[in-house]
Amino acid sequence: MRMWMINPKILCRQHLLGEHSEIHKHRHNFIKKHSINKRIQLGQIEPASMSIRHDELVIEMLNRGYNHKSDYEMPDLSYLNEHQRYFIVDRNMALKDLLNRCEECNKRYRELINE
């Protein structure tokens, strides 16, 4: 599971819907109080930002005419230590990684910066 944490307009359909889906799937891990050490070590999630990020993704989904019927209820994160709960994804690194791995996201990014 990965939160790109970049402008949702950049994300291709696969990455936009994928990040949205993964946020919902990861909620279960928080409810079950599973370890997120690996995701934090890899710099891939911002637990405290899940609800806000969900809403950002939904706005972009609706702007593209996609359906959305799954509200997000923020789970209790109090079991996480402060570092984990408030971890911040390196957005520059995430953008670079995404643009190197996805041709469609790269195209959308170039179009967005040329507007």
BELZILIN-V588709 format. One record per helix or strand. SS is the DSSP state (A for helix, B for strand). FROM is the first residue (numbers start at 1). TO is the last residue. Records with the same first field share a line. If there is no record, write none. Layout:
# BELZILIN-V588709
SS: FROM-TO + FROM-TO
This chain:
# BELZILIN-V588709
A: 8-10 + 13-31 + 37-41 + 47-63 + 82-85 + 91-101 + 103-113
